[in-house]
Amino acid sequence: IALPGRLAVVGHDDSPLARLLVPALSSVRVDVAGLGRYAAHRALHALGVEETPPAEPDVRATVVHRETS
């Protein structure tokens, strides 16, 4: 199968390793650190440590196009 002609291969975490592979791996980028902060603030709010509930996280995902897509 021709890659990327007939098949696209896409990773899930935009690891720095993805750009070093041959061919360079396309990937999906998500703000994992932001989601972690949101989860921590939500837990602290649920425990009563923080009064204000956290703002909704940015859950947009973007595709980083490299050689495999």
TIRO-2110 file (N, C-alpha, C; in Angstrom, 1 decimal):
// TIRO-2110
0.9, -1.2, 0.0, N, 1, A
0.0, 0.0, 0.0, CA, 1, A
0.9, 1.2, 0.0, C, 1, A
0.6, 2.2, -0.9, N, 2, A
1.4, 3.4, -1.0, CA, 2, A
1.1, 4.3, 0.3, C, 2, A
2.2, 4.7, 0.9, N, 3, A
2.0, 5.6, 2.0, CA, 3, A
2.7, 6.9, 1.7, C, 3, A
2.0, 8.0, 1.8, N, 4, A
0.7, 8.3, 2.2, CA, 4, A
-0.4, 8.3, 1.1, C, 4, A
0.0, 7.8, -0.1, N, 5, A
-1.0, 7.8, -1.2, CA, 5, A
-2.3, 7.2, -0.9, C, 5, A
-2.3, 5.9, -0.4, N, 6, A
-3.6, 5.3, -0.2, CA, 6, A
-3.9, 5.1, 1.3, C, 6, A
-2.9, 5.3, 2.1, N, 7, A
-3.1, 5.1, 3.6, CA, 7, A
-2.3, 6.2, 4.4, C, 7, A
-3.0, 6.7, 5.3, N, 8, A
-2.4, 7.7, 6.2, CA, 8, A
-2.2, 7.1, 7.6, C, 8, A
-1.0, 7.3, 8.2, N, 9, A
-0.7, 6.8, 9.5, CA, 9, A
-0.6, 8.0, 10.4, C, 9, A
-1.3, 8.1, 11.5, N, 10, A
-1.3, 9.2, 12.4, CA, 10, A
-1.2, 8.8, 13.8, C, 10, A
-0.2, 9.4, 14.5, N, 11, A
0.0, 9.1, 15.9, CA, 11, A
-1.0, 9.9, 16.8, C, 11, A
-0.9, 9.7, 18.1, N, 12, A
-1.9, 10.3, 19.0, CA, 12, A
-1.4, 11.3, 19.9, C, 12, A
-0.1, 11.5, 20.1, N, 13, A
0.3, 12.5, 21.1, CA, 13, A
1.4, 13.5, 20.7, C, 13, A
1.7, 13.5, 19.4, N, 14, A
2.7, 14.4, 18.8, CA, 14, A
4.0, 14.4, 19.6, C, 14, A
4.4, 13.2, 19.9, N, 15, A
5.7, 13.0, 20.6, CA, 15, A
6.8, 13.5, 19.7, C, 15, A
7.9, 14.1, 20.4, N, 16, A
9.0, 14.6, 19.6, CA, 16, A
9.6, 13.5, 18.7, C, 16, A
9.5, 12.2, 19.1, N, 17, A
10.0, 11.1, 18.3, CA, 17, A
9.3, 11.0, 16.9, C, 17, A
8.1, 11.5, 16.9, N, 18, A
7.3, 11.4, 15.6, CA, 18, A
8.0, 12.0, 14.4, C, 18, A
8.6, 13.2, 14.7, N, 19, A
9.3, 13.9, 13.6, CA, 19, A
10.6, 13.3, 13.2, C, 19, A
11.2, 12.4, 14.1, N, 20, A
12.5, 11.8, 13.8, CA, 20, A
12.3, 10.5, 13.0, C, 20, A
11.1, 9.9, 13.0, N, 21, A
10.9, 8.6, 12.3, CA, 21, A
11.0, 8.8, 10.7, C, 21, A
11.3, 7.8, 10.0, N, 22, A
11.3, 7.8, 8.6, CA, 22, A
10.3, 6.9, 8.0, C, 22, A
9.3, 7.3, 7.4, N, 23, A
8.9, 8.7, 7.2, CA, 23, A
8.4, 9.4, 8.5, C, 23, A
8.5, 10.7, 8.5, N, 24, A
8.1, 11.4, 9.7, CA, 24, A
6.6, 11.2, 10.0, C, 24, A
6.2, 10.8, 11.2, N, 25, A
4.8, 10.5, 11.5, CA, 25, A
3.9, 11.7, 11.8, C, 25, A
2.8, 11.7, 11.0, N, 26, A
1.8, 12.8, 11.3, CA, 26, A
1.2, 12.4, 12.7, C, 26, A
0.7, 13.4, 13.4, N, 27, A
0.2, 13.1, 14.7, CA, 27, A
-0.9, 14.1, 15.1, C, 27, A
-1.6, 13.8, 16.2, N, 28, A
-2.7, 14.7, 16.7, CA, 28, A
-2.1, 15.3, 18.0, C, 28, A
-2.2, 16.6, 18.0, N, 29, A
-1.7, 17.4, 19.2, CA, 29, A
-2.9, 17.9, 20.0, C, 29, A
-2.8, 17.6, 21.3, N, 30, A
-3.8, 18.0, 22.3, CA, 30, A
-3.0, 18.6, 23.5, C, 30, A
-3.6, 19.6, 24.1, N, 31, A
-3.0, 20.3, 25.3, CA, 31, A
-3.1, 19.4, 26.5, C, 31, A
-2.3, 18.4, 26.6, N, 32, A
-2.4, 17.4, 27.7, CA, 32, A
-2.1, 18.1, 29.1, C, 32, A
-1.1, 19.0, 29.1, N, 33, A
-0.8, 19.7, 30.3, CA, 33, A
-2.0, 20.5, 30.8, C, 33, A
-2.7, 21.2, 29.9, N, 34, A
-3.9, 22.0, 30.2, CA, 34, A
-5.0, 21.1, 30.7, C, 34, A
-5.2, 19.9, 30.1, N, 35, A
-6.2, 19.0, 30.6, CA, 35, A
-5.8, 18.5, 32.0, C, 35, A
-4.6, 18.3, 32.3, N, 36, A
-4.1, 17.9, 33.6, CA, 36, A
-4.4, 18.9, 34.7, C, 36, A
-4.1, 20.2, 34.3, N, 37, A
-4.4, 21.3, 35.2, CA, 37, A
-5.9, 21.4, 35.5, C, 37, A
-6.7, 21.2, 34.5, N, 38, A
-8.1, 21.3, 34.6, CA, 38, A
-8.6, 20.2, 35.6, C, 38, A
-8.1, 19.0, 35.4, N, 39, A
-8.5, 17.8, 36.3, CA, 39, A
-8.1, 18.1, 37.7, C, 39, A
-6.9, 18.7, 37.9, N, 40, A
-6.4, 19.0, 39.3, CA, 40, A
-7.3, 20.0, 39.9, C, 40, A
-7.6, 21.1, 39.2, N, 41, A
-8.4, 22.2, 39.7, CA, 41, A
-9.9, 21.7, 40.0, C, 41, A
-10.3, 20.8, 39.2, N, 42, A
-11.7, 20.2, 39.4, CA, 42, A
-11.7, 19.4, 40.7, C, 42, A
-10.7, 18.6, 40.9, N, 43, A
-10.6, 17.8, 42.1, CA, 43, A
-10.5, 18.7, 43.3, C, 43, A
-9.7, 19.7, 43.3, N, 44, A
-9.5, 20.6, 44.4, CA, 44, A
-10.8, 21.3, 44.7, C, 44, A
-11.6, 21.7, 43.7, N, 45, A
-12.9, 22.3, 43.8, CA, 45, A
-13.9, 21.3, 44.5, C, 45, A
-13.8, 20.1, 44.0, N, 46, A
-14.7, 19.1, 44.6, CA, 46, A
-14.4, 18.8, 46.0, C, 46, A
-13.2, 18.9, 46.4, N, 47, A
-12.8, 18.7, 47.8, CA, 47, A
-13.0, 20.0, 48.7, C, 47, A
-13.4, 21.1, 48.1, N, 48, A
-13.6, 22.3, 48.8, CA, 48, A
-12.4, 23.1, 49.1, C, 48, A
-11.3, 22.8, 48.5, N, 49, A
-10.0, 23.5, 48.6, CA, 49, A
-10.1, 24.8, 47.8, C, 49, A
-10.7, 24.8, 46.6, N, 50, A
-10.8, 25.9, 45.8, CA, 50, A
-12.3, 26.3, 45.7, C, 50, A
-12.6, 27.6, 45.9, N, 51, A
-14.0, 28.0, 45.9, CA, 51, A
-14.6, 28.1, 44.5, C, 51, A
-13.7, 28.6, 43.5, N, 52, A
-14.2, 28.8, 42.2, CA, 52, A
-14.0, 27.6, 41.3, C, 52, A
-15.1, 27.1, 40.6, N, 53, A
-14.9, 26.0, 39.7, CA, 53, A
-13.9, 26.3, 38.6, C, 53, A
-13.2, 25.4, 38.0, N, 54, A
-12.3, 25.7, 37.0, CA, 54, A
-13.0, 26.0, 35.7, C, 54, A
-12.4, 26.8, 34.8, N, 55, A
-13.0, 27.1, 33.5, CA, 55, A
-12.9, 25.8, 32.7, C, 55, A
-13.8, 25.7, 31.7, N, 56, A
-13.7, 24.5, 30.8, CA, 56, A
-12.4, 24.5, 30.1, C, 56, A
-11.8, 23.3, 29.9, N, 57, A
-10.5, 23.2, 29.3, CA, 57, A
-10.7, 23.3, 27.8, C, 57, A
-9.5, 23.6, 27.1, N, 58, A
-9.5, 23.7, 25.7, CA, 58, A
-9.2, 22.3, 25.2, C, 58, A
-10.2, 21.7, 24.6, N, 59, A
-10.1, 20.3, 24.2, CA, 59, A
-10.0, 20.1, 22.6, C, 59, A
-9.6, 21.2, 22.0, N, 60, A
-9.4, 21.1, 20.5, CA, 60, A
-8.2, 20.3, 20.3, C, 60, A
-8.3, 19.5, 19.2, N, 61, A
-7.2, 18.7, 18.8, CA, 61, A
-6.8, 19.2, 17.4, C, 61, A
-5.5, 19.2, 17.1, N, 62, A
-5.1, 19.6, 15.8, CA, 62, A
-4.2, 18.5, 15.2, C, 62, A
-4.3, 18.4, 13.9, N, 63, A
-3.4, 17.4, 13.2, CA, 63, A
-2.2, 18.0, 12.8, C, 63, A
-1.0, 17.5, 13.1, N, 64, A
0.3, 17.9, 12.7, CA, 64, A
0.6, 17.1, 11.5, C, 64, A
0.5, 17.6, 10.3, N, 65, A
0.8, 16.9, 9.0, CA, 65, A
2.3, 16.8, 8.8, C, 65, A
2.7, 15.5, 8.7, N, 66, A
4.1, 15.2, 8.3, CA, 66, A
4.0, 14.3, 7.1, C, 66, A
5.0, 13.4, 6.9, N, 67, A
5.1, 12.6, 5.7, CA, 67, A
4.1, 11.5, 5.6, C, 67, A
3.5, 11.1, 6.7, N, 68, A
2.6, 9.9, 6.7, CA, 68, A
1.1, 10.3, 6.5, C, 68, A
0.8, 11.5, 6.1, N, 69, A
-0.6, 11.9, 5.8, CA, 69, A
-0.7, 12.9, 4.7, C, 69, A
END
